[in-house]
Amino acid sequence: MSRRRRRDQHVYGRHAVVALLRAQPLAVKEIWLTEGLSEGATKEFSTLAESFGIKVQIAPRSTLDRLSGNGVHQGVVARHRPMVGEGQTTLEGVLENLAGPALFLALDGVEDPHNLGACLRSAAAAGADAVIVPRSRGTGLTPAARKAAVGAAERVPLLKVANLARAMTSLQRAGVSVYGMTSDAPKTLYQTDLVSSCVLVLGAEGVGLRQLSRARCDELLRIPMVADAGSLNVSVAAGVSLFEARRQRDQSQGTAPVVEVHLKPHQD
């Protein structure tokens, strides 16, 4: 496997940096904490970083603003140096290691990194096996996407495929049903059995599924909405769809999902 270095990246946001430290500590080269960060937070990050031998710097907020591209860094930025091949997973590898019915989310050209991050977060929370995206269309795992994922980028694989339509066909051959989510489908999400292996395919913001992707689906489904409600944001639609699959699977096993709600004040 190649070990050629990529360019350094900056990961920001408290949850995103903690998740990166725990998942890939050897790839983290340096951490910046802003002046004025609470004593508890400073101690937490310093202790965690030092346990991996990672240098911690205290810097003015303006420095962290610059490093994060004026992102909402919450006073924490990490310099991350990924390696080619590091953390990569293949669709075939995920299929071979499934412990039960597959649950995938596929995104057909989503361009907003915040939407990608939110989709990753929902996928991780719903127990999805992976999120699939085309390599040449849409956004990748940018710092903004990692921040929006709130640590989920290290918990659920993001699989980049050369051709999404071919990946859908490969899943079908492996016994995975392919459901495309569209607003004009005759059948609703709630009228469909999502207990068996399936992939839920959602289109890009404002565009929806491409015609080629629609044609490859086994069935098209919609989320029922009241008249004139418009369309849902792609990350919201992904969350609704994934958790309907999770609800059905928990119900089929005679178990109820455990829901934990943590309300925290928003932190800039």
N, C-alpha and C positions, 0 to 999 in steps of 0.2 A: 504494500500500500504506500502511495506517495506521501512524503512528509514535507513537501514544498510549502513554504510559509505563505500565508495570505497577508494582506495589509492589516494593520491594527484597526480595531473597531472600538468604539466607546459605548458601553452599556450603562444606562442610567435608570434611576428609580430604585427605591429600597427593596421591594420584593424581587425585581428583576436581578439586582446585583447579588442578593442572598442566594437566589436559585442558581445563578451562574457559579458562585463560589462553591456551592455544595455539589453541583453536577460536574463542573470542569475546573477545579481549582488550579491545575497546572497551566491552564490557558490564560489565567488572570495575571497580569504583570504588575499592575499598580492600581491603587484606589485613592481617590480624592474625596475628602469630606469637607463640607463647607464650614467656615468659621461661624460660630453661633449655633451649630447643631446641638441638640440636647445632650447632656452628659451621658444619659442612658444609651442613646443611639450611637454616640461616638464610641463608647466602651464596647457595645455589642459588635460593631463593625470592625473595630480595631482588634478585638480578641479573636474574631473569626478569621480575619485576614492574617494576623500574625501566626495563627496555628498552622497556616499553609506557607509561611515565610514570605508573605506578600507585603510589599512596602505600602504604607499608608501616609498620605500627605494631607495636611490641613491647609486649605486655600481659601481665598476670598470667593464670594458667591459669583463674581464676574468671571472667574476662571472656570467654574463648573458650568456656567451659562455658555461659555465659548466651547468647552469640550463637548457638551451635549447638543450643540446647535440650537441653543435657547429652548431645549426641551424641558418638561417638568421633571427635573431630576431629584427633587425632594432632598437635596443636600448630599447626594451620593452618586459618584461616577466611577466606573471601573474601565481600565484599559485592557482589552481582551485581544489575544493574538491566536485565532483559530488556525488549525492545520488542515490542509487538504485531506479529506477522508475522515477527519475527526468528527464523530457524532453522526455520520451519515448512515442511513438505513435504507434498504431497498423494499419495494412493494412485495417482492417475492419472499424476502426475509421475514417481513411482518406476517404474511400469510402462513408461512411454515411454522411460526411460533405462536399461533393463536391458541388460547386456552378455552375458547368457546365461540359462539357465533360472532362473526366480524361486525364491527360498526365503524365505518369510515365516513369522513366528510371530505368532499371534493369541491374545490373552488375554481370556477371557470373564469380566470382573468381578473380577480379582485385586485384593485390598484391601490386602495387606501391602506397604508400600513397599520393604522389604528383598527380598521375593520379586520384585518388579518389577525392582529393580536387578540382582539375580542373573540374571534372565532376559535383561536387556539385555546383561549381560556375556557370557553364553553365546551369545547371538545374534551379537554382534560377533566373538567368537572362532571361531564356526562359519561366518562369512561370510554371514550372513543379510542380505537386502536391507532389511528393516524389521521392526519390531515394531508390531502393530496392537492398539489398545485402544479400547473404547467411551468416548466423551467423558463420559457421565453416570454410568457405573458403574465402581467400582473406584478405585484410587489413581492419582495423577498423578506427574509427575516432581518429587517433593519433595526437599529436601536429603538426607533419609535414603536415598531411592532413588538419588540421584546418588552418594552415598558408597558404597552397596553395589555400584553398577555399576563402580566403580574406573576411571572415565574412559570407559567404554563409552557413556555417555549422549551424548557428543559424537562418537561414531564410527558409530552405527547410528541411523537415524531412528525416532522414536517417533511413530506416526501415530494421532491421535485422530479417530475417526469417529463421526458422529451415531448410526448404527445398525449394529451389527456384522453382523447377519444380511444387511442390504442390501449391506454391503461384501463379504461372502462371495459373494453372488450376482454382484457386479461382477467379482470375481476369476475366478469360473467362466466368465463371458462372455468374459473375456480369455484363456481357455485355461489357467487355473491350477486344478489339482485341490485340493479342500478335504478335508483329513483331520482328523476329530475324534478326540482321544485320550481314551479311556474305559477303565475297568478291566473292563467287561463285554463288550467287543467280541469277536466270534468270530475275527478275524484279527489277527495280530501285526504290529508295526512292521517286523519283519525279513522278513516275507513280502510286503512292498509295495515297488514301484518308486518310489523317491524321487528319481530322477535328473531326471525331467521337472519342469516348474514346479509348485510345490505350496505350500500354506500348512498349517501344523500348528496346530490350534486346541485350546487347553487351557482347562479351566474353573477356577473360583475354588477357593480353599482349602476343603476339606471339603465342597464342594457339587458340584463338577464342572461339566460343560457344562449350560447351560440347555436345555430341551426344544426351543426354537425354533432354537437353534444346532445341536443334534444333527440336527434335521430338514433343515437346509440343507447338511449335509456330503455329499460324494460317497460317503464310506466312513468307518466308524468303526474305529479301530485301538487296540490295547493294547500295553503294554510287558509282556512275559512275566515273571512273578515266581514264586518258589517258593510253595507253598501257605501260607496264613495269614500272609503277609508284610505284609498291609495295603496301604496306598497310599503312593505317593511324594509328597514335597513338590512343589508345582507347578514350582518352579525346577529341581529335580533332574530331573523328568520332561521339562521343556523342554530341558535340556542333553542328556539321553540321546537324545531324538528328533532334535534338530538335528544332533548329531554322527553319528547313523546316516545322515542325509541327506548330510552332508559326506563320510562314509566311502564311500558308494555313488558319489558324484560323482567323488571322487578316483580310485576304482577304475575307473570307466568311462573316465577319461581316461588311465589307465595311470600315474598318479602316486601317490605315497605322501605323506600329510600330514606336515609337519615339526612335531614336538612339542617344545616347549621347556618345561622344568620349572624353575621358580625357587623355591627354598625360602628363605623369609625368616622371621625370628622375628616373632611377633605384636607389633604396636606399639599401645599405647594412646594 
